[in-house]
Amino acid sequence: MKSIEEIKPLLESPKKVVITMHQKPDADAMGSSLAMYHYLIQKGHDVTVISPTNFPDFLKWMPAAELVLDFESSNDKAMAALEGIDLLFCLDFNALYRTKNMAPFLEKMDCIKILIDHHLEPQPNFDYGVSDTSASSTAQLVYETIYKLGDDKLINLDIAACIYAGTVTDTGSFRFASTSARVHRMVADLMDRGLKHEIIHQNIYDNFLENRLRFLGHSLLNRMEVFYEYNTAMLAIPYTDLKRFDLMTGDTEGLVNFLLSIQGIKLAALIIDRNVEVKLSFRSKGDFDVNTFARKYFDGGGHFNASGGRSSDSLEKTVERFLKAIEENEEQLQ
């Protein structure tokens, strides 16, 4: 994979471009993609952003979010946008299977594929890009890419808002270890450009329906289990809970982080029956590597302290597998 700086000549004349992200995109996936969109349209390119699936309502405030195509619900438009493209930007994922039903089409495309991502172990599917696991977020890497291409003058308030949204969420509001001095310097630059950060916080964190708060209370009261002998806490959510509280995409976002607030907990796990499959989210403190844990036991991966996985077993069987896995890792969890 050639360095991201080497795409500069490719951007000097108008191109047909598609930007895509991982399925069920979070604020970093959506923020980085829309930031790149606002940058590229200023360069004169024909740009379409495609999400492999729907995305949370609390992200729909982002500038140009209304233009994002959902590959599942707007398949004809998405396929037309993919036809004959010159450049494909792949943001916040590094393996094509993370685009769900888009993956078979992306794999066959002979366009130039460009990666901007911060997850571990990228697949060799990309022609150009940056894969930096030390970065707090893909949004941060988009900001740095624009600088590397000599176009920092194009960072407007739309780009700034999208970059900040991706960064604030992926850093846990600037509390995770990935929040480096370089992150704070970036935010200071964005604020110097006129960024209003408090509005973004309100749009992301104070923009849910009552049923989500009731679901959180129900989950913490009735679904949480703590295994102090393994310094581990777990939430196992049946599909009936999702239906009972009428949850939408994004309503379980951040739930796993509550478990890490328990004194002494080193590993937190959120296990949700999505009906089609069981999804797992892992968070850890210190030196417990949940990327390796997720890859070994649950066909997943991600970051050292934040990762995810999946299971085709029932919720009950998946929980059994998880309990066996933490027992096998008892020494590392001490």
N, C-alpha and C positions, 0 to 999 in steps of 0.2 A: 504494500500500500504506500503510495507516494504521499508526501506531506501535504497538509491542507493549504499551505502557502502556494503550492504549485497549481491550484485551480484558478489563480488570478487571470492568466491568459484566456481561460475558458469563459470568464465572465465579461470579457471586453466587448463582446457583440451579443445581441439579443438571442436568448435560447428559450426553448420550451422546457419548463422545469416542473417537477413534482417534488413536494416535500412530504415525507410520511414519518410515522412514529410507531411506537408499540401499541398493541391493542389495549383497550380500557385506559387511555392516556391519563396521566396525572398532570399536575401543574407544570412540572418540568418538561415533560414531553410536549404539551400543548404550548407552553411559553416559549420554549426554544424554537419550535417549528414556526410559530407566528412571528417571533422576532426575526428569524431568517426570511420569512415571507416579506415582511416590511422592508428589510434590507434589499432583497433582490428586486422588488418592484421598483425601487428607486434607481436601480441599475438598468432598468428598461426591459427586464425579462418577463415572459408570460408564465406566471407562477400559479400553481394550484396546490393547496394543502389537502391531503387525504388522511383521515383517521381510519384505521382498520375496523373500528367499532364506534359505538356512541361514546360520548364523554360526559362528565358530570355537569349538571346545571350550574354549579358554582364557579365554573370556568368560562361560562358563556359571556361574561362581561369583557373578556379580553378583546382588544381591538382586532377586528376582522374574523372573530370566531364564527360569525354567522356565515362566512364564506367557506368554512371547512366542510368538505364532503365526507359523509359517513359511507365507507365502502359497502357496508351491509345494507343500509336502507336506501342509498342512492347509487346502487351498483352501476347502472347504465351511464350516469354522469361520470362516475369515478373511472370506469373502463375507458370512456372517451378521452378523459384527461390524461390517462396513461399512454394512449396511443401516440407513437412517434415522438416521444420525449427525447431530449438531448441529455438532460441531467436528472438524476434521482438523488435527492438528499435524504439520508436515513439518520434520523435524530433520536437520541435517547434509547437506542437498542443496538446490539451488535451481532445479532443472529436473525436471519430473515424469518425463521419460524415464529418470532415474536410479533409478526404482523398478521397472524392467524390466517384467514382465508385469502389474504393478499399474497401470501408467501409463494405459492406456485407460479403466480404471474410475474412477481418480481424476480424470481430465480431465472426465468426464461428471457427476461429483457436484456437486450444487448447495448443499452445506453450506458453512459458513464455513471457509476455509483459512488457516492461520496458519503463517508461516515463522519458524524460528529457525536461522540459518546464518551461516557466515563465509567462504563461497567468493565468488569474483569473478563479476560479471555475472549476477545473478538474473533469471529469467524473470518476466514480469508475470502470474503465475497466482494470486497470493496477496492476501487481503483485509487481513490484519494481519501485522505481524511486525517482525523486526530482521534486517538483513543487514549485518554489521560485519566487514570483512576485516582489521581491526586486532586482532581477538580471536584468542587462541591456539587456541581450540577452540569448538565448539558447546556443549560442557559448561560452559565459562566463561559463555557467553551465557545458558544456562539459570539458572545461579546468579545472574547479574545481573538476569535477568527476575524471578525470585522476589523479589529485593530491591525492584525497581521497583514491583512489585505490592503492596508493603507486607507481605509474608508471610515475611520472613526467619526469624521464630520457628518456621516449619514445616520448616526445614532440619534434618533428623534425620540419624542416622548412615548410613542407607541412601542418602539423597540425597548425602551427603558422599562416600561411597565411589564412587558412580557418577560424580560430577563429577570427582573426583580421577583416576579411571581414564581418563576421556576426555582430561583435561588433560595428564597425565603422558605419554601416548602421542603426542598431537598436537604436543607441544613437544619430542619427542625426549628425554624425561627432563630437560626444562627447559634444553636447550642451543640451541634454535632462536631466531632473532631475534624471534619472536612472544612470547617469554617476557618480558613487561613487568613493571614494578613492580606493576601491578594484578593480575597473575597471582599473584605471591608474596603479596600482601596477601590474596587470596582463599584461598590454601592455608593461610596462617596462621590465618585465621578458621575454616576447616574443622578444623584441628588443635586449635584452642581448643575446638571443639565435641566433641572426643574422637576424631577420625579417627586410625586406626592405619595409617599409610601403608606401612610395611614389609610388611604382609600383602598389600596390593594389588600391590606390586612382585613379590612371590613368585608370586602368582596369575597375573600377566600374563607375566612374563619367565622364571620357573623352573617352567614347567608344561607342557613339551613332551615328546614321546616321543623315544627314541633315534634313530629314523629321520630326524627333522628335522635333527638335528645332523650326521648323516652326509650328508644332502642338501646342507647348507650347505657342508661341506668339499668335496664333489664339485663343486659349482657354482663355488666360488671357484678350485679347482684346474684344472678342465677347461672351464668355460664363460665365464670372464672374459676380456675383451679390453680393452686400454688403448690409446687413441689420443692419445698425448702431443701430437701436432701440433695437436689440437683440444681439449686439456685435458679429455678425455672418457673415461669408462670404461663398459663395457656388459656385461651378463649376458644371454645369449640362451638360454632354457631350453626344450628340446623337450618335447613331451607325453610322450615315452617316459621322461623323467626323473621326471615327476610320478607315472607309474605304477610305475616301478622302485622308488621310495622310498615308495610308498603314502601320498602326501601328502593331507592333509585341508585343508578351508577354513581359511585363516589361517596355514598353515605357511610361506608365502613372505613373510609380513608382516615388514617391516623389512630384508629382504635388500638392497634397493637402497641403503640407508644405508651399508653396508659400503664401497661404492665411493667414497663421498665422503671416506673416511678416508685415501685415497691422496694423498700430497703433490702439490699442484698441480692436482688434478682439480676442475674447475668444474661439469661436468655428468655426472650418473650416470643410466644407463638400465637398467631391468629389463624384458626383453621375454620374455613367457611364452606359449607355445602352449597354450591351454586346450582345444584340440580343436574347440570350437564357434567360437571366434574367438581372435585374438591380443590379449593385454592388455599395455599398456605403463605403466610407472611411471617418472616423472622426478623427480629431485632436483637442486638447483643451489645453488651458493654465490654470494654477492655479487649482481651486477647482471644475471645472465642470467635472463630471464623464461621459465620453463618453462610457465606458463599460456598465454602467447601461442604458444609453440613447439608445445604439444600441440594447441591449437585449429587452428593453421595446417596441421599435417602429419598429425595422427592423430585428428581428430574428438573431441577431449577438452577438458580444462581443469582448473581447480582453483585453486591458489594461485600466487603469484609464484615461490616457490622449491620448491614441491611440487605436482606435477600428475600426471594420468594420461590415457591415451588407449586407442584400440582400433583394430584392423585386421581386415578380412575376408580379407586376403591370407595366403599361407603364411608360416611363420616366416622362411624364407629371403628371401622377397620383402619382408617387413616390415623385416628387418635391412638390406636394400639401400636401402630408402626412408629408414631412419634415418641410414645413412651418408651418403647424398646430402644429407639435411637438415642434418647437422652441418657438411658441407662448405660449404653455402650460408651457414651462420652462423659461419664461421671467424673473421671479424673480431670478432664479439661474444664469442666464446669465448676470445679471447686475453687 
